[in-house]
Amino acid sequence: MWKRLEVWAAKDAAAPQNQKQLQKTWELSQPAVSQILQDPGIAVAVEALPRHGNDPIQYLLTGAARLALLQP
């Protein structure tokens, strides 16, 4: 899981991503991305942001993972 977070962070650790963007970043199917985002190991590192209307849910790296992965 950490490797997936590193790939996300290499793209832009501070930017929110939706599932479609993470599909491209991780080169995975939508169901696989959804399953990863529901994994308890990832749940402590990724926060689902409040949804705005019909826009896709945005996810953001958070907590210690965000601090560890942000580029200085």
All heavy atoms as a GROMACS GRO file, in nm:
protein
  561
    1MET      N    1   0.082  -0.119   0.000
    1MET     CA    2   0.000   0.000   0.000
    1MET      C    3   0.087   0.126   0.000
    1MET      O    4   0.052   0.223  -0.064
    1MET     CB    5  -0.093   0.002   0.121
    1MET     CG    6  -0.199  -0.104   0.121
    1MET     SD    7  -0.310  -0.081  -0.019
    1MET     CE    8  -0.410  -0.222  -0.005
    2TRP      N    9   0.197   0.122   0.075
    2TRP     CA   10   0.284   0.239   0.082
    2TRP      C   11   0.335   0.277  -0.056
    2TRP      O   12   0.343   0.396  -0.090
    2TRP     CB   13   0.399   0.215   0.179
    2TRP     CG   14   0.480   0.337   0.202
    2TRP    CD1   15   0.604   0.363   0.152
    2TRP    CD2   16   0.443   0.455   0.275
    2TRP    NE1   17   0.647   0.487   0.191
    2TRP    CE2   18   0.550   0.546   0.266
    2TRP    CE3   19   0.330   0.491   0.346
    2TRP    CZ2   20   0.545   0.671   0.327
    2TRP    CZ3   21   0.327   0.616   0.406
    2TRP    CH2   22   0.434   0.704   0.397
    3LYS      N   23   0.369   0.177  -0.138
    3LYS     CA   24   0.417   0.205  -0.274
    3LYS      C   25   0.311   0.281  -0.355
    3LYS      O   26   0.344   0.372  -0.429
    3LYS     CB   27   0.455   0.076  -0.346
    3LYS     CG   28   0.579   0.011  -0.292
    3LYS     CD   29   0.699   0.092  -0.329
    3LYS     CE   30   0.825   0.023  -0.282
    3LYS     NZ   31   0.940   0.110  -0.288
    4ARG      N   32   0.185   0.245  -0.338
    4ARG     CA   33   0.078   0.315  -0.409
    4ARG      C   34   0.071   0.461  -0.363
    4ARG      O   35   0.053   0.553  -0.444
    4ARG     CB   36  -0.056   0.247  -0.387
    4ARG     CG   37  -0.062   0.110  -0.450
    4ARG     CD   38  -0.202   0.063  -0.468
    4ARG     NE   39  -0.211  -0.078  -0.490
    4ARG     CZ   40  -0.171  -0.144  -0.598
    4ARG    NH1   41  -0.115  -0.076  -0.696
    4ARG    NH2   42  -0.187  -0.273  -0.609
    5LEU      N   43   0.086   0.482  -0.233
    5LEU     CA   44   0.085   0.619  -0.181
    5LEU      C   45   0.204   0.698  -0.233
    5LEU      O   46   0.193   0.817  -0.263
    5LEU     CB   47   0.082   0.619  -0.028
    5LEU     CG   48  -0.044   0.559   0.035
    5LEU    CD1   49  -0.030   0.558   0.187
    5LEU    CD2   50  -0.169   0.631  -0.008
    6GLU      N   51   0.319   0.634  -0.246
    6GLU     CA   52   0.437   0.701  -0.300
    6GLU      C   53   0.416   0.744  -0.445
    6GLU      O   54   0.456   0.853  -0.485
    6GLU     CB   55   0.560   0.610  -0.290
    6GLU     CG   56   0.613   0.595  -0.149
    6GLU     CD   57   0.731   0.501  -0.142
    6GLU    OE1   58   0.738   0.404  -0.221
    6GLU    OE2   59   0.816   0.523  -0.054
    7VAL      N   60   0.351   0.657  -0.523
    7VAL     CA   61   0.323   0.690  -0.663
    7VAL      C   62   0.229   0.809  -0.669
    7VAL      O   63   0.248   0.901  -0.750
    7VAL     CB   64   0.264   0.567  -0.737
    7VAL    CG1   65   0.212   0.605  -0.874
    7VAL    CG2   66   0.369   0.457  -0.747
    8TRP      N   67   0.127   0.810  -0.586
    8TRP     CA   68   0.033   0.923  -0.578
    8TRP      C   69   0.110   1.050  -0.542
    8TRP      O   70   0.097   1.154  -0.605
    8TRP     CB   71  -0.073   0.890  -0.475
    8TRP     CG   72  -0.176   0.997  -0.446
    8TRP    CD1   73  -0.176   1.127  -0.487
    8TRP    CD2   74  -0.293   0.981  -0.368
    8TRP    NE1   75  -0.287   1.193  -0.438
    8TRP    CE2   76  -0.360   1.106  -0.365
    8TRP    CE3   77  -0.348   0.876  -0.298
    8TRP    CZ2   78  -0.478   1.125  -0.295
    8TRP    CZ3   79  -0.466   0.895  -0.230
    8TRP    CH2   80  -0.531   1.018  -0.228
    9ALA      N   81   0.192   1.041  -0.438
    9ALA     CA   82   0.265   1.158  -0.390
    9ALA      C   83   0.364   1.210  -0.494
    9ALA      O   84   0.385   1.331  -0.504
    9ALA     CB   85   0.338   1.124  -0.261
   10ALA      N   86   0.422   1.120  -0.572
   10ALA     CA   87   0.517   1.164  -0.675
   10ALA      C   88   0.447   1.251  -0.779
   10ALA      O   89   0.508   1.341  -0.835
   10ALA     CB   90   0.580   1.042  -0.741
   11LYS      N   91   0.319   1.225  -0.801
   11LYS     CA   92   0.242   1.307  -0.896
   11LYS      C   93   0.213   1.443  -0.834
   11LYS      O   94   0.240   1.546  -0.894
   11LYS     CB   95   0.113   1.236  -0.932
   11LYS     CG   96   0.035   1.304  -1.039
   11LYS     CD   97  -0.078   1.219  -1.090
   11LYS     CE   98  -0.147   1.294  -1.202
   11LYS     NZ   99  -0.252   1.216  -1.261
   12ASP      N  100   0.156   1.446  -0.714
   12ASP     CA  101   0.131   1.570  -0.640
   12ASP      C  102   0.066   1.534  -0.507
   12ASP      O  103  -0.055   1.513  -0.500
   12ASP     CB  104   0.043   1.666  -0.718
   12ASP     CG  105   0.030   1.803  -0.652
   12ASP    OD1  106   0.071   1.817  -0.534
   12ASP    OD2  107  -0.020   1.896  -0.717
   13ALA      N  108   0.145   1.526  -0.401
   13ALA     CA  109   0.097   1.482  -0.270
   13ALA      C  110  -0.005   1.578  -0.209
   13ALA      O  111  -0.085   1.537  -0.127
   13ALA     CB  112   0.214   1.465  -0.175
   14ALA      N  113  -0.003   1.703  -0.249
   14ALA     CA  114  -0.092   1.802  -0.189
   14ALA      C  115  -0.226   1.814  -0.263
   14ALA      O  116  -0.317   1.878  -0.212
   14ALA     CB  117  -0.023   1.937  -0.183
   15ALA      N  118  -0.236   1.755  -0.381
   15ALA     CA  119  -0.358   1.771  -0.461
   15ALA      C  120  -0.457   1.658  -0.436
   15ALA      O  121  -0.419   1.541  -0.431
   15ALA     CB  122  -0.321   1.773  -0.609
   16PRO      N  123  -0.583   1.692  -0.420
   16PRO     CA  124  -0.685   1.587  -0.408
   16PRO      C  125  -0.697   1.510  -0.540
   16PRO      O  126  -0.673   1.566  -0.647
   16PRO     CB  127  -0.814   1.662  -0.378
   16PRO     CG  128  -0.782   1.805  -0.376
   16PRO     CD  129  -0.639   1.825  -0.412
   17GLN      N  130  -0.734   1.384  -0.529
   17GLN     CA  131  -0.752   1.298  -0.646
   17GLN      C  132  -0.887   1.229  -0.635
   17GLN      O  133  -0.930   1.195  -0.526
   17GLN     CB  134  -0.643   1.190  -0.649
   17GLN     CG  135  -0.501   1.242  -0.654
   17GLN     CD  136  -0.466   1.296  -0.791
   17GLN    OE1  137  -0.496   1.235  -0.892
   17GLN    NE2  138  -0.401   1.410  -0.793
   18ASN      N  139  -0.952   1.206  -0.750
   18ASN     CA  140  -1.073   1.126  -0.748
   18ASN      C  141  -1.037   0.985  -0.794
   18ASN      O  142  -0.923   0.959  -0.833
   18ASN     CB  143  -1.186   1.190  -0.830
   18ASN     CG  144  -1.152   1.203  -0.977
   18ASN    OD1  145  -1.091   1.116  -1.037
   18ASN    ND2  146  -1.193   1.314  -1.036
   19GLN      N  147  -1.134   0.894  -0.792
   19GLN     CA  148  -1.104   0.756  -0.826
   19GLN      C  149  -1.055   0.742  -0.970
   19GLN      O  150  -0.964   0.663  -0.997
   19GLN     CB  151  -1.225   0.666  -0.802
   19GLN     CG  152  -1.246   0.638  -0.655
   19GLN     CD  153  -1.344   0.526  -0.630
   19GLN    OE1  154  -1.375   0.446  -0.717
   19GLN    NE2  155  -1.394   0.520  -0.507
   20LYS      N  156  -1.111   0.819  -1.062
   20LYS     CA  157  -1.068   0.811  -1.202
   20LYS      C  158  -0.921   0.853  -1.216
   20LYS      O  159  -0.844   0.790  -1.288
   20LYS     CB  160  -1.156   0.897  -1.291
   20LYS     CG  161  -1.125   0.882  -1.439
   20LYS     CD  162  -1.232   0.942  -1.524
   20LYS     CE  163  -1.335   0.836  -1.536
   20LYS     NZ  164  -1.404   0.808  -1.650
   21GLN      N  165  -0.882   0.956  -1.144
   21GLN     CA  166  -0.742   1.001  -1.149
   21GLN      C  167  -0.650   0.895  -1.087
   21GLN      O  168  -0.541   0.869  -1.138
   21GLN     CB  169  -0.728   1.134  -1.075
   21GLN     CG  170  -0.796   1.248  -1.147
   21GLN     CD  171  -0.810   1.372  -1.060
   21GLN    OE1  172  -0.850   1.363  -0.944
   21GLN    NE2  173  -0.779   1.488  -1.116
   22LEU      N  174  -0.695   0.834  -0.977
   22LEU     CA  175  -0.614   0.730  -0.914
   22LEU      C  176  -0.604   0.606  -1.001
   22LEU      O  177  -0.502   0.538  -0.999
   22LEU     CB  178  -0.669   0.698  -0.775
   22LEU     CG  179  -0.651   0.810  -0.672
   22LEU    CD1  180  -0.726   0.777  -0.544
   22LEU    CD2  181  -0.503   0.833  -0.643
   23GLN      N  182  -0.708   0.577  -1.079
   23GLN     CA  183  -0.701   0.467  -1.174
   23GLN      C  184  -0.584   0.487  -1.269
   23GLN      O  185  -0.508   0.394  -1.294
   23GLN     CB  186  -0.828   0.460  -1.259
   23GLN     CG  187  -0.943   0.386  -1.199
   23GLN     CD  188  -1.060   0.386  -1.296
   23GLN    OE1  189  -1.152   0.466  -1.280
   23GLN    NE2  190  -1.056   0.301  -1.395
   24LYS      N  191  -0.571   0.607  -1.321
   24LYS     CA  192  -0.462   0.637  -1.414
   24LYS      C  193  -0.327   0.634  -1.342
   24LYS      O  194  -0.230   0.580  -1.393
   24LYS     CB  195  -0.485   0.772  -1.480
   24LYS     CG  196  -0.601   0.774  -1.575
   24LYS     CD  197  -0.623   0.911  -1.633
   24LYS     CE  198  -0.748   0.913  -1.720
   24LYS     NZ  199  -0.780   1.047  -1.768
   25THR      N  200  -0.323   0.694  -1.224
   25THR     CA  201  -0.197   0.702  -1.150
   25THR      C  202  -0.147   0.563  -1.113
   25THR      O  203  -0.028   0.533  -1.126
   25THR     CB  204  -0.217   0.786  -1.022
   25THR    OG1  205  -0.255   0.918  -1.060
   25THR    CG2  206  -0.092   0.792  -0.938
   26TRP      N  207  -0.238   0.478  -1.066
   26TRP     CA  208  -0.200   0.344  -1.020
   26TRP      C  209  -0.211   0.238  -1.128
   26TRP      O  210  -0.174   0.124  -1.106
   26TRP     CB  211  -0.285   0.304  -0.900
   26TRP     CG  212  -0.258   0.383  -0.776
   26TRP    CD1  213  -0.146   0.451  -0.744
   26TRP    CD2  214  -0.348   0.401  -0.666
   26TRP    NE1  215  -0.159   0.512  -0.621
   26TRP    CE2  216  -0.282   0.482  -0.571
   26TRP    CE3  217  -0.476   0.356  -0.638
   26TRP    CZ2  218  -0.340   0.517  -0.450
   26TRP    CZ3  219  -0.534   0.392  -0.518
   26TRP    CH2  220  -0.468   0.472  -0.425
   27GLU      N  221  -0.266   0.275  -1.245
   27GLU     CA  222  -0.286   0.181  -1.355
   27GLU      C  223  -0.366   0.060  -1.310
   27GLU      O  224  -0.327  -0.055  -1.329
   27GLU     CB  225  -0.152   0.140  -1.416
   27GLU     CG  226  -0.076   0.258  -1.472
   27GLU     CD  227   0.060   0.222  -1.527
   27GLU    OE1  228   0.109   0.110  -1.504
   27GLU    OE2  229   0.120   0.309  -1.592
   28LEU      N  230  -0.481   0.087  -1.249
   28LEU     CA  231  -0.570  -0.016  -1.197
   28LEU      C  232  -0.712   0.009  -1.244
   28LEU      O  233  -0.747   0.118  -1.287
   28LEU     CB  234  -0.568  -0.017  -1.044
   28LEU     CG  235  -0.437  -0.056  -0.976
   28LEU    CD1  236  -0.447  -0.031  -0.827
   28LEU    CD2  237  -0.402  -0.200  -1.004
   29SER      N  238  -0.797  -0.092  -1.229
   29SER     CA  239  -0.939  -0.077  -1.261
   29SER      C  240  -1.009   0.003  -1.152
   29SER      O  241  -0.958   0.016  -1.039
   29SER     CB  242  -1.004  -0.215  -1.272
   29SER     OG  243  -1.006  -0.278  -1.145
   30GLN      N  244  -1.128   0.054  -1.183
   30GLN     CA  245  -1.205   0.130  -1.085
   30GLN      C  246  -1.239   0.044  -0.964
   30GLN      O  247  -1.223   0.091  -0.850
   30GLN     CB  248  -1.330   0.189  -1.150
   30GLN     CG  249  -1.407   0.285  -1.061
   30GLN     CD  250  -1.497   0.215  -0.960
   30GLN    OE1  251  -1.552   0.109  -0.988
   30GLN    NE2  252  -1.510   0.274  -0.843
   31PRO      N  253  -1.283  -0.082  -0.980
   31PRO     CA  254  -1.312  -0.163  -0.861
   31PRO      C  255  -1.188  -0.185  -0.772
   31PRO      O  256  -1.199  -0.184  -0.650
   31PRO     CB  257  -1.363  -0.295  -0.918
   31PRO     CG  258  -1.417  -0.260  -1.053
   31PRO     CD  259  -1.326  -0.150  -1.103
   32ALA      N  260  -1.072  -0.200  -0.834
   32ALA     CA  261  -0.949  -0.218  -0.755
   32ALA      C  262  -0.917  -0.092  -0.676
   32ALA      O  263  -0.878  -0.100  -0.559
   32ALA     CB  264  -0.834  -0.256  -0.847
   33VAL      N  265  -0.933   0.024  -0.738
   33VAL     CA  266  -0.907   0.151  -0.668
   33VAL      C  267  -1.006   0.167  -0.553
   33VAL      O  268  -0.966   0.203  -0.442
   33VAL     CB  269  -0.916   0.270  -0.766
   33VAL    CG1  270  -0.914   0.403  -0.692
   33VAL    CG2  271  -0.802   0.264  -0.867
   34SER      N  272  -1.131   0.138  -0.578
   34SER     CA  273  -1.233   0.148  -0.473
   34SER      C  274  -1.199   0.058  -0.356
   34SER      O  275  -1.208   0.098  -0.239
   34SER     CB  276  -1.369   0.111  -0.531
   34SER     OG  277  -1.469   0.124  -0.434
   35GLN      N  278  -1.156  -0.064  -0.385
   35GLN     CA  279  -1.120  -0.159  -0.279
   35GLN      C  280  -0.999  -0.109  -0.199
   35GLN      O  281  -0.997  -0.117  -0.077
   35GLN     CB  282  -1.090  -0.295  -0.339
   35GLN     CG  283  -1.067  -0.403  -0.236
   35GLN     CD  284  -1.052  -0.540  -0.300
   35GLN    OE1  285  -1.046  -0.554  -0.421
   35GLN    NE2  286  -1.046  -0.642  -0.217
   36ILE      N  287  -0.902  -0.054  -0.267
   36ILE     CA  288  -0.783  -0.001  -0.198
   36ILE      C  289  -0.822   0.113  -0.105
   36ILE      O  290  -0.775   0.120   0.009
   36ILE     CB  291  -0.678   0.046  -0.302
   36ILE    CG1  292  -0.614  -0.075  -0.369
   36ILE    CG2  293  -0.572   0.134  -0.237
   36ILE    CD1  294  -0.533  -0.041  -0.492
   37LEU      N  295  -0.908   0.203  -0.152
   37LEU     CA  296  -0.948   0.317  -0.071
   37LEU      C  297  -1.029   0.276   0.052
   37LEU      O  298  -1.037   0.351   0.149
   37LEU     CB  299  -1.025   0.418  -0.155
   37LEU     CG  300  -0.941   0.490  -0.261
   37LEU    CD1  301  -1.030   0.570  -0.354
   37LEU    CD2  302  -0.834   0.578  -0.198
   38GLN      N  303  -1.089   0.158   0.048
   38GLN     CA  304  -1.166   0.108   0.162
   38GLN      C  305  -1.080   0.026   0.258
   38GLN      O  306  -1.125  -0.007   0.368
   38GLN     CB  307  -1.283   0.024   0.112
   38GLN     CG  308  -1.385   0.106   0.038
   38GLN     CD  309  -1.496   0.020  -0.022
   38GLN    OE1  310  -1.522  -0.089   0.024
   38GLN    NE2  311  -1.559   0.070  -0.125
   39ASP      N  312  -0.959  -0.007   0.219
   39ASP     CA  313  -0.870  -0.088   0.302
   39ASP      C  314  -0.833  -0.011   0.429
   39ASP      O  315  -0.796   0.106   0.423
   39ASP     CB  316  -0.743  -0.121   0.223
   39ASP     CG  317  -0.651  -0.212   0.299
   39ASP    OD1  318  -0.577  -0.162   0.386
   39ASP    OD2  319  -0.654  -0.334   0.273
   40PRO      N  320  -0.842  -0.075   0.547
   40PRO     CA  321  -0.808  -0.006   0.672
   40PRO      C  322  -0.665   0.047   0.675
   40PRO      O  323  -0.638   0.149   0.737
   40PRO     CB  324  -0.828  -0.113   0.780
   40PRO     CG  325  -0.919  -0.214   0.717
   40PRO     CD  326  -0.892  -0.210   0.570
   41GLY      N  327  -0.573  -0.018   0.606
   41GLY     CA  328  -0.435   0.030   0.601
   41GLY      C  329  -0.420   0.162   0.528
   41GLY      O  330  -0.334   0.244   0.561
   42ILE      N  331  -0.504   0.185   0.430
   42ILE     CA  332  -0.502   0.310   0.354
   42ILE      C  333  -0.589   0.415   0.422
   42ILE      O  334  -0.561   0.534   0.414
   42ILE     CB  335  -0.550   0.285   0.209
   42ILE    CG1  336  -0.444   0.212   0.128
   42ILE    CG2  337  -0.591   0.412   0.140
   42ILE    CD1  338  -0.330   0.299   0.079
   43ALA      N  339  -0.691   0.371   0.490
   43ALA     CA  340  -0.788   0.463   0.551
   43ALA      C  341  -0.722   0.562   0.647
   43ALA      O  342  -0.770   0.675   0.661
   43ALA     CB  343  -0.898   0.386   0.622
   44VAL      N  344  -0.612   0.525   0.710
   44VAL     CA  345  -0.545   0.618   0.801
   44VAL      C  346  -0.460   0.720   0.726
   44VAL      O  347  -0.416   0.818   0.784
   44VAL     CB  348  -0.457   0.542   0.904
   44VAL    CG1  349  -0.542   0.454   0.992
   44VAL    CG2  350  -0.348   0.464   0.835
   45ALA      N  351  -0.437   0.698   0.596
   45ALA     CA  352  -0.351   0.786   0.518
   45ALA      C  353  -0.428   0.869   0.416
   45ALA      O  354  -0.374   0.962   0.358
   45ALA     CB  355  -0.245   0.704   0.446
   46VAL      N  356  -0.555   0.834   0.392
   46VAL     CA  357  -0.633   0.900   0.288
   46VAL      C  358  -0.767   0.944   0.347
   46VAL      O  359  -0.834   0.868   0.415
   46VAL     CB  360  -0.657   0.804   0.170
   46VAL    CG1  361  -0.747   0.869   0.066
   46VAL    CG2  362  -0.525   0.762   0.107
   47GLU      N  363  -0.802   1.068   0.320
   47GLU     CA  364  -0.929   1.123   0.369
   47GLU      C  365  -1.020   1.153   0.250
   47GLU      O  366  -0.976   1.212   0.151
   47GLU     CB  367  -0.903   1.252   0.445
   47GLU     CG  368  -1.027   1.319   0.496
   47GLU     CD  369  -0.997   1.448   0.571
   47GLU    OE1  370  -0.880   1.482   0.589
   47GLU    OE2  371  -1.095   1.515   0.608
   48ALA      N  372  -1.144   1.109   0.260
   48ALA     CA  373  -1.245   1.144   0.159
   48ALA      C  374  -1.297   1.283   0.195
   48ALA      O  375  -1.344   1.306   0.306
   48ALA     CB  376  -1.358   1.042   0.158
   49LEU      N  377  -1.287   1.374   0.101
   49LEU     CA  378  -1.334   1.511   0.124
   49LEU      C  379  -1.485   1.519   0.103
   49LEU      O  380  -1.543   1.435   0.032
   49LEU     CB  381  -1.262   1.605   0.028
   49LEU     CG  382  -1.109   1.608   0.042
   49LEU    CD1  383  -1.048   1.697  -0.065
   49LEU    CD2  384  -1.069   1.654   0.180
   50PRO      N  385  -1.551   1.617   0.161
   50PRO     CA  386  -1.695   1.633   0.140
   50PRO      C  387  -1.728   1.646  -0.009
   50PRO      O  388  -1.656   1.715  -0.082
   50PRO     CB  389  -1.729   1.761   0.215
   50PRO     CG  390  -1.620   1.778   0.314
   50PRO     CD  391  -1.497   1.720   0.250
   51ARG      N  392  -1.832   1.580  -0.048
   51ARG     CA  393  -1.874   1.581  -0.189
   51ARG      C  394  -1.950   1.710  -0.220
   51ARG      O  395  -2.027   1.758  -0.139
   51ARG     CB  396  -1.963   1.461  -0.214
   51ARG     CG  397  -1.986   1.433  -0.358
   51ARG     CD  398  -2.059   1.302  -0.372
   51ARG     NE  399  -2.059   1.264  -0.511
   51ARG     CZ  400  -2.096   1.148  -0.554
   51ARG    NH1  401  -2.135   1.056  -0.469
   51ARG    NH2  402  -2.094   1.120  -0.682
   52HIS      N  403  -1.928   1.764  -0.338
   52HIS     CA  404  -1.996   1.885  -0.384
   52HIS      C  405  -2.089   1.848  -0.498
   52HIS      O  406  -2.043   1.820  -0.609
   52HIS     CB  407  -1.895   1.990  -0.430
   52HIS     CG  408  -1.801   2.033  -0.321
   52HIS    ND1  409  -1.840   2.116  -0.218
   52HIS    CD2  410  -1.672   2.003  -0.297
   52HIS    CE1  411  -1.739   2.135  -0.137
   52HIS    NE2  412  -1.635   2.068  -0.182
   53GLY      N  413  -2.218   1.846  -0.470
   53GLY     CA  414  -2.316   1.813  -0.573
   53GLY      C  415  -2.295   1.674  -0.630
   53GLY      O  416  -2.278   1.578  -0.556
   54ASN      N  417  -2.288   1.665  -0.761
   54ASN     CA  418  -2.267   1.538  -0.829
   54ASN      C  419  -2.122   1.513  -0.865
   54ASN      O  420  -2.091   1.418  -0.936
   54ASN     CB  421  -2.353   1.530  -0.956
   54ASN     CG  422  -2.501   1.518  -0.923
   54ASN    OD1  423  -2.537   1.466  -0.817
   54ASN    ND2  424  -2.585   1.565  -1.012
   55ASP      N  425  -2.033   1.601  -0.820
   55ASP     CA  426  -1.891   1.584  -0.849
   55ASP      C  427  -1.840   1.455  -0.785
   55ASP      O  428  -1.890   1.414  -0.680
   55ASP     CB  429  -1.808   1.701  -0.794
   55ASP     CG  430  -1.836   1.831  -0.867
   55ASP    OD1  431  -1.892   1.827  -0.980
   55ASP    OD2  432  -1.802   1.937  -0.812
   56PRO      N  433  -1.740   1.392  -0.846
   56PRO     CA  434  -1.682   1.271  -0.785
   56PRO      C  435  -1.620   1.304  -0.650
   56PRO      O  436  -1.573   1.415  -0.626
   56PRO     CB  437  -1.574   1.228  -0.884
   56PRO     CG  438  -1.594   1.308  -1.007
   56PRO     CD  439  -1.676   1.427  -0.971
   57ILE      N  440  -1.618   1.205  -0.563
   57ILE     CA  441  -1.554   1.222  -0.432
   57ILE      C  442  -1.404   1.243  -0.454
   57ILE      O  443  -1.341   1.172  -0.532
   57ILE     CB  444  -1.578   1.099  -0.343
   57ILE    CG1  445  -1.727   1.082  -0.315
   57ILE    CG2  446  -1.499   1.111  -0.212
   57ILE    CD1  447  -1.761   0.951  -0.245
   58GLN      N  448  -1.350   1.342  -0.386
   58GLN     CA  449  -1.207   1.371  -0.390
   58GLN      C  450  -1.141   1.311  -0.267
   58GLN      O  451  -1.197   1.316  -0.158
   58GLN     CB  452  -1.184   1.523  -0.392
   58GLN     CG  453  -1.241   1.592  -0.513
   58GLN     CD  454  -1.155   1.570  -0.636
   58GLN    OE1  455  -1.034   1.583  -0.632
   58GLN    NE2  456  -1.219   1.534  -0.745
   59TYR      N  457  -1.021   1.259  -0.285
   59TYR     CA  458  -0.944   1.199  -0.176
   59TYR      C  459  -0.815   1.276  -0.160
   59TYR      O  460  -0.758   1.325  -0.257
   59TYR     CB  461  -0.914   1.052  -0.207
   59TYR     CG  462  -1.039   0.969  -0.220
   59TYR    CD1  463  -1.102   0.954  -0.343
   59TYR    CD2  464  -1.097   0.907  -0.109
   59TYR    CE1  465  -1.218   0.880  -0.355
   59TYR    CE2  466  -1.214   0.833  -0.121
   59TYR     CZ  467  -1.273   0.820  -0.245
   59TYR     OH  468  -1.389   0.747  -0.256
   60LEU      N  469  -0.768   1.286  -0.037
   60LEU     CA  470  -0.649   1.363  -0.006
   60LEU      C  471  -0.560   1.283   0.088
   60LEU      O  472  -0.610   1.220   0.182
   60LEU     CB  473  -0.690   1.494   0.062
   60LEU     CG  474  -0.584   1.598   0.086
   60LEU    CD1  475  -0.526   1.649  -0.046
   60LEU    CD2  476  -0.641   1.715   0.164
   61LEU      N  477  -0.430   1.284   0.060
   61LEU     CA  478  -0.337   1.223   0.155
   61LEU      C  479  -0.343   1.302   0.284
   61LEU      O  480  -0.352   1.425   0.282
   61LEU     CB  481  -0.195   1.226   0.099
   61LEU     CG  482  -0.168   1.136  -0.021
   61LEU    CD1  483  -0.030   1.163  -0.077
   61LEU    CD2  484  -0.184   0.990   0.016
   62THR      N  485  -0.338   1.235   0.396
   62THR     CA  486  -0.358   1.303   0.524
   62THR      C  487  -0.267   1.244   0.632
   62THR      O  488  -0.205   1.140   0.614
   62THR     CB  489  -0.507   1.293   0.566
   62THR    OG1  490  -0.530   1.377   0.678
   62THR    CG2  491  -0.548   1.153   0.599
   63GLY      N  492  -0.260   1.312   0.743
   63GLY     CA  493  -0.189   1.264   0.861
   63GLY      C  494  -0.039   1.246   0.838
   63GLY      O  495   0.023   1.318   0.761
   64ALA      N  496   0.016   1.148   0.908
   64ALA     CA  497   0.159   1.122   0.902
   64ALA      C  498   0.204   1.082   0.761
   64ALA      O  499   0.315   1.116   0.720
   64ALA     CB  500   0.196   1.012   1.002
   65ALA      N  501   0.118   1.013   0.688
   65ALA     CA  502   0.154   0.974   0.551
   65ALA      C  503   0.175   1.098   0.465
   65ALA      O  504   0.270   1.106   0.388
   65ALA     CB  505   0.046   0.886   0.490
   66ARG      N  506   0.087   1.195   0.480
   66ARG     CA  507   0.101   1.320   0.402
   66ARG      C  508   0.232   1.390   0.437
   66ARG      O  509   0.306   1.434   0.349
   66ARG     CB  510  -0.017   1.412   0.428
   66ARG     CG  511  -0.012   1.541   0.349
   66ARG     CD  512  -0.134   1.628   0.384
   66ARG     NE  513  -0.123   1.757   0.326
   66ARG     CZ  514  -0.184   1.795   0.213
   66ARG    NH1  515  -0.260   1.711   0.149
   66ARG    NH2  516  -0.170   1.918   0.167
   67LEU      N  517   0.260   1.398   0.564
   67LEU     CA  518   0.385   1.463   0.607
   67LEU      C  519   0.507   1.389   0.555
   67LEU      O  520   0.604   1.450   0.511
   67LEU     CB  521   0.390   1.472   0.759
   67LEU     CG  522   0.288   1.566   0.824
   67LEU    CD1  523   0.296   1.554   0.975
   67LEU    CD2  524   0.310   1.709   0.780
   68ALA      N  525   0.502   1.257   0.558
   68ALA     CA  526   0.615   1.176   0.512
   68ALA      C  527   0.635   1.184   0.361
   68ALA      O  528   0.748   1.176   0.314
   68ALA     CB  529   0.594   1.031   0.554
   69LEU      N  530   0.526   1.203   0.287
   69LEU     CA  531   0.534   1.198   0.142
   69LEU      C  532   0.545   1.334   0.073
   69LEU      O  533   0.580   1.339  -0.044
   69LEU     CB  534   0.410   1.124   0.087
   69LEU     CG  535   0.405   0.976   0.122
   69LEU    CD1  536   0.268   0.919   0.092
   69LEU    CD2  537   0.513   0.899   0.046
   70LEU      N  538   0.516   1.442   0.143
   70LEU     CA  539   0.529   1.574   0.080
   70LEU      C  540   0.676   1.604   0.052
   70LEU      O  541   0.763   1.578   0.135
   70LEU     CB  542   0.472   1.683   0.172
   70LEU     CG  543   0.321   1.698   0.170
   70LEU    CD1  544   0.277   1.798   0.276
   70LEU    CD2  545   0.271   1.741   0.034
   71GLN      N  546   0.700   1.656  -0.066
   71GLN     CA  547   0.838   1.692  -0.104
   71GLN      C  548   0.878   1.820  -0.032
   71GLN      O  549   0.801   1.915  -0.028
   71GLN     CB  550   0.847   1.712  -0.255
   71GLN     CG  551   0.812   1.587  -0.334
   71GLN     CD  552   0.907   1.472  -0.308
   71GLN    OE1  553   1.028   1.491  -0.295
   71GLN    NE2  554   0.854   1.352  -0.299
   72PRO      N  555   0.999   1.824   0.022
   72PRO     CA  556   1.044   1.948   0.092
   72PRO      C  557   1.064   2.063  -0.004
   72PRO      O  558   1.081   2.050  -0.119
   72PRO     CB  559   1.177   1.906   0.155
   72PRO     CG  560   1.218   1.778   0.093
   72PRO     CD  561   1.098   1.721   0.022
   0.00000   0.00000   0.00000
